[in-house]
Amino acid sequence: MKKHSPVSRSGRFKGGPDADVAQFTESISFDWRLWRHDLAGSLAHAAMLRKIGVLSRSEAAAIERGLHAIAREIQQGKFRWKPELEDVHMNLEAELTRRVPAGAKLHTGRSRNDQVALDLRLWLREEILLLLGEIADLQRALVSLGEANATVVIPGYTHLQRAQPVYLAHHLLAYAEMLERDNERLWDGWSRVNVCPLGSGALAGSTLKLDRGFVAKQLGFTDLDGKPRLTQNSMDAVSDRDFAVEFCAAATLLAVHLSRLAEDLILWASAEFHFIRIADAYTTGSSLMPQKKNPDVAELIRGKAGRVLGNLVGLLTLLKGLPMTYNRDLQEDKEQLFDTADTVRASTRLMAAMLRHTKVNQTACRAAASDPALLATDLADYLVRKGMPFRQAHHAVGSVVALAEKLGLPLNRLTLAQLRSVNPFFGRDALVVFDLKRAMARRNLPGAPGTKEVVRQLAAWRKKLSR
């Protein structure tokens, strides 16, 4: 039996590429993962070719059977990928043609240029939807941890210095808000992924009467009214990777948010804070120090954010100097795109699982939140309510803090006489400011960490995430 030459060489070439060149140019080692999407595109394309009369009914049926048989073999791990055939497209087409003579007609009106653009869009549509589900699960984990510790107050920090008291739940919900923006960005980007490029050919479409709308509908590239969504410029369609860049950009911001959450958990798990205990399954020990319990999962999530950022920069750099239209450089987009999706999805899943196996040390949190210095701003607000301009109130409380430090006393242990020695506006009710429960009850502006407001926020998130 005559050995088939790689389809991509065509009749223009007298021989195959040099072995080093073949190894350098192959992409099957990573683009094999597009096989489902490539087969789906081929099935839709074959149905369209049958519709316009390029394929007979029997030819279309034979191609469909052949493609399904190949899919079963891949799923069973029996399909042999051939590096000499370069990529997933040629591997599948060559094998189909070997089995089904009519398979040689399947590439009619189609180029690898619009084929790979289609496959990437099909793959990324799925990845975005899966990632959105994982983001929602992480939000649920944050809400659950907040609800389980709804009365726990901790110091809020600026400059990593104790600032003002907040409910732990409020702190956790800050990340739920960040993730919601990630969710919105991904959904917005999905709408630009969901556009069908097939029918654009190599760059100039086709002289055949291809039914692009039919293919788009077959593959789900439709709007809310069921109308097909098609690329409108064949040159742009085959060279466009904006949708990949948008995804990588949104994924990078998601990775940054996960990294910030990981950093908080790492700090809280330290002996200096001791606010939380992360389950053993999400920590590791030391090869030397037997007492160590290291938050390695959180640290790796934090570290992988840099990797995702690097993928975005690499993809942008890849695209910045390309002339129209398709260039082989674009083969390099996949590893960065695949790695970004894999990394952010794994990080999101593991963060959710880790939070579900994290316990809050309420005693340590209570001790930290009892620091009366956290309510210094509340003392300034007290003076404002007495009629003092805020800048003067700020200065007066600063003097009170200095006095307390000089005397070696916490703010709430100063006497009324000592307070009035700084400013006569202080009355007998001034020390009530340091009642933490009352202080938290006062913070009930929308979005504030007040007692009733945090309860409302938790309930709103629970309802939102249960839809």
N, C-alpha and C positions, 0 to 999 in steps of 0.2 A: 504493500500500500504506500503510495507516495506521501511523503511527509509534507504537511501543509506549512507554507511559509507564513510568517507573521502577517496578518491581514494588513497592518498599517504600512508595510513596505510597498505594496501595490506593484503594478507593472513597470513603474518608473525606474526601479532599482534592479540591478543584475544579481545582487547578493544581499545577505543579511548583514546586520551591523557587527562590528568587532565585539568580542566577548566583553571587554571592559566597557565599551559603549552601552551594550545591552544592560549590563549590571548598573551602570550609572543612570540610565534613563528609565529603568523600570519603576513602576509605582504600585504594582500588584501587592507588594509587601505591606502596604497600608491602605490602598483604596479597595481591597477586597471586601471591606465592610460595607461597601455600597451595593453589594450584589442584589439585595432585595429590591432596592430602588431602581437599579438598572433593569432588572427583570420586569418590574411593574411598568416602567417606561416602555420597554419593548413590547409587552402585551398590549398596552394602549396604542402604540404605534402600529402594531400588526392589525389591530381591529380597525384602525383608521385606513390603512392601506387596503384592507378588504372592502371597506365602505366606498372608497373611491375607485375600486376596480383594479388596483395593482396586483393584489393577491386574489386567487380564487378562494371559494369557500373551503375547499379541501386543503389548500396550501395554508390558509390561516389557521385551520383546525390543527394541522400537523405542527405548525410553529408553536401554537399554544400548548399542545401536549408536550413538545420538546422542552419548552421553557419550564413547564411545571415539573417535568422529570429532573431537569438540572437543579431546580430549587430543592427537590427532595434529597438529592444526592449531597448538596451543600449542607443542608440541615443535618444530615446523617454523618457528615464528616468524610464522605467518600469521594468528593470532587477534588481533582488534582489541579491546583493552580500552577500555571506555567509562566515563569518569569520572562521567558523569551517572547511571550505575547504581550509584554509590557504592562497592560493594565486590566482592570476588571471588565471593561467593555469588550476588549478583544478576546479575552479568555472565554467570556460567555458566548460571544458571537461565533467564534471559531468552533467551539464545542457544539453549538446548535447546528451550524452548517455541516459539521461532520456527521451529525445524526439525521438531519432533515435537509434534503437538497434545497427545499424552498427557503431555508434559512438565509441563503445567499441574497434573497430579495429584501430581507428585513431592513437593511441599511438604506433602502431607497428613500431619498429626500431627507436624510439624516446625517449629521456629522458627529464626530466625537466631541466637537466643540459645543454644540447645543445639547448633546447627550450628557456630558459631564455637568453642564450647568443645571440641567434638569435633575440629575441624580443628587447633586448637592442640595438643591432646594427641597427635594422630597425628604432627604435625610434630615436636614436642619428643621423642617417643619415638625417632624416627630420629636427631635431632641428638645426643641423649645417647649413643646407641650409636656414632655416628661419633666423637664426642669421646673416648669411652672408648678406642677404637682408637688415636686420636692420642696420648692420654696414655701408653698402653702403648709406643708407638713412641718417645716421648721417654724413657721409662724405659730402653728398650733402648739408645738413644744414650748415655745416662749410663753405663750398665754397660759398653758397648763402649769408651768413652773411659777409664773406670777400668781395664778389663782391659788396654788397650794401654799403660797407664802404671802397672802394678800395683806397681812398686817405688819409685815417685816419692813422696818425703816433702815436705810443705810445712809452714809454720807454720800452726797453727790460731789463730784470732783471737777475742778478746773485747774489746769496746769499740774494735774496729779496731786493737788493739795486739797484737803477737805474744804468744801465750800458751803453747801446748804443741804439740809436733810431731804431725802426723797424716798418714796416707797420703792422697794426692790422691783416690784411689778412695773412701776413707771419706767425704771431703767431698762428693764427687759422689753417693754413695749416700744421703746425708742428704736430698737432693732427691728421690731415688727413693722414700724413705719418705713424704715430704710428698705426692708425687703419688699414692701408694697410698691415703692417706687421702682425697684428692680422688676417687679412683676409687670408694672405698667410699661416700662421700656421694652421688655421682651415681647409683650403683646403687640405693642406698636410696631416693633421690628418684624414680627410674624406677618403682618399684613404686606410687607414688601418682599418677604420670602415667598409668599403665596401667589406668585405670578409665574405662568408657564412660558419657558423660553423655547420649547421644542417646536421645530418648524423654521427656526432661524438659520438652520444649516451651518456651514462653516463660518459664514458672515453675511451672506447675501440671499438667504432664503432658498427658494426652489422654484423651478419653472413648472413643477407638477402642481396640481390643484389639491394640495394638502388641506385637510380640514383641521386647522389648529384648535378651533373651538371644541370640536369633538374630543380631541386628546385631552384638552384642559379639563373638560367635564369628567372624563374617565378617571383622571388622576386627582380630582377634587380641588383644582385651581379655580374656585368660583367665589363670587361675592355672596352677600347675604340673600340676594334674590336668585341665586343659582346661575347667574350669568358668568361665562368664562372670563378669567383674568389673564390676559395675554401681554407679553412684552411687545412694545410698539416700535422698536428699532432693532433690526437684526444684528447690527454691529455692536450695539450696546449690550444686547442680550447675551452674546457669547463671551464678552469681555468683562461684564459686570460682576464684581465681587463685593459690591457695597453691602449687600445683605449679610455677607460673612463678616465684614468689618463691623457692621452694626451689632451683630450678635456678640462678637468678641469684645466690643466696647462695653456693651451692657453686662457681659459676663465678667469683665474686669472690674467694673464697679461693684457687682455682686461679690466678687472675691475680696475686694477691699472691705466691704461691710462685714463679711465673714471673718476677715483678719482682725478687724477692730473688736468684734465680739470675742474672738479667740483670745485677744490680748486682755480683755477684761476678765475672762475666765481664768487665765493664767495668773493674773495678779490676785484675784479672789481666792485661788487655791493655794497661794503661798502662805507660809507660816506667819508672815507679817500681817496679812489680812485675815486669813482663815475663815472667810465668809462662806465658802462652799467646800464640799468634798465630792470629787469626781470618782465614779466607780472604778474599781481596779481594771475592768475590761478596757477602759479608755486611757489608761496610764501605763507607764513602764517603770522598771527599777533601774538601778545603776549597776554597771559591771564591777564597780569597786566599793561603793558606799551602800551597805545593806539597808540603811534607814530611808533611802530616797524613794519618792513616788513622783515621777515626772509626768507632767501633762503633755505627753508627746503628740497625741492626736490634735489637740488645740494648737500646739506649736507647728505641726506640719500644715494644718489649715492656714495658719498665718504665713508660713513660708511659701506655700503654693500660690499665694496671691501674686508674688513676684514673677512666678513662672507664667501665669495667665497674662499679666501685664506684658511680659516679654513677647508672648505670642501675638498680642495686638500690635505692638511696635514692629515686629517682624513682618506681619501681614501688610501693614501700611507701607513699610519700606519696600516690600516686594512689588506693590502696585504703583508706587509713585512715579516711576519712569517708563512705564509700558506704553508703547504706541498702540493705536488701534490695529487689529482687534485682538484676536486670541494670540497669545505667545506661550511657549512651553514653560516659561517661568511660572505660569499659573498652576502647574503641577505641584508647586511648593506650598500652595495654600492649604492643602488638605491636612497635613500633619499638624499644623498650627491650629486649624479649626477643630479637628478631632480631639487634640489634646486639651484644648480649652473646654470643650463640652464635657469630656470625661472628667477633667479635674474639678470643675465647678459643681458638677452633679455629685461626684463622690464627696466633696467637701460639704455640700449642703446636706446630704443624707447623713453623714457621720456627725455633723454638728447637731442635727435633730436628735439622733440616737444618744449622743453624749449628754445632751440637756435632760433627756428623759431618765438618765442614770446619774443625775447630779442631785445631791442633798444640800440644803441650805443650813448653815450653822447659825441658828437664830440667836443664840447667846452672844456669839462674837459680833453679829450685826447690831444687836441691841447695845452692846458696850460701845461700839464705835459711834452709833447714832446718838448716844447720850452726851456726847461732847457739847457743852453749851456754846462753844465758839461757833458752832454751825448756825446758831440763831442770832448772830450779831446783826445781820441785816434786818431781822425781825425787830430788833431793838431800835434800829434806825427808823423803821416804819412806825413804831410806837411813837417816836418823837414827831414824825410827820403828822400823825393823827392828832397830836397835841397842838399842831399849828406851826411847827418849825419847818423852814425850807429844807429840802432833802440834803443839799450840799452841807448845810450846817449840821444836820442830824448825822450825816456820814462822818464828819469831822469829830463830833462829840463822842460817837460810839468808838471811833478810833482811839480817842483819848481814854475812854473807859477800858478798852482792851489793853492799852499800854499800862494803865494803873494796875489792872489785874495781873499782868505779867510781872510788874515790879513787886507786887505783894505776894506773888506766888500762889494766887487763888484762881479758881475757875470763875468765869463771868457770873454764874448764878450764885456764887457765894459772897459777892460784894454786898455790903449793907446799903440801905437807902441813903444813909449819910455819905457814904463813899461815892455813890452815884451822883448825889447832889453836889458833891464837892467839885465834880466835873461840869455839871450843868443843872441849874435849878428846874428845868422842865421835867426832870424825872420825878414821878409821883410814887405813891405806895404800890400801885398796880404794875409798876415797871417789871418787877421780877416774875410776874405771871407769864411774861413773854417766853420764859424758859421752860414752860410746860410743853413738852414735845407733842403730846396728843392734841392739845389745843392749837399748837402751831401748824400741825398738818391739816387740821380741820379748816383752817383759814384759807388754805391754798386751793380754792375751788373755781378759779377762772378756767374757761375752756382750755384744755391742753396742759393744765398745771398738775402737779403731783399731790393734789389735795385728796383727802380721804374719800369723799363722795365721788369726786371726779375720776379717781383711779378705778373705783368700783364700776363706774359708768363705762370707762374705757375698756376694761376687761370684758364686760358684758357685750359691748359693741363688737369687739374683736371676735368673741366666741360666736356671736350670731353671724358675723361676716364669713367666718371660716367654716361654718357648718352648712353653707349653701351648696 
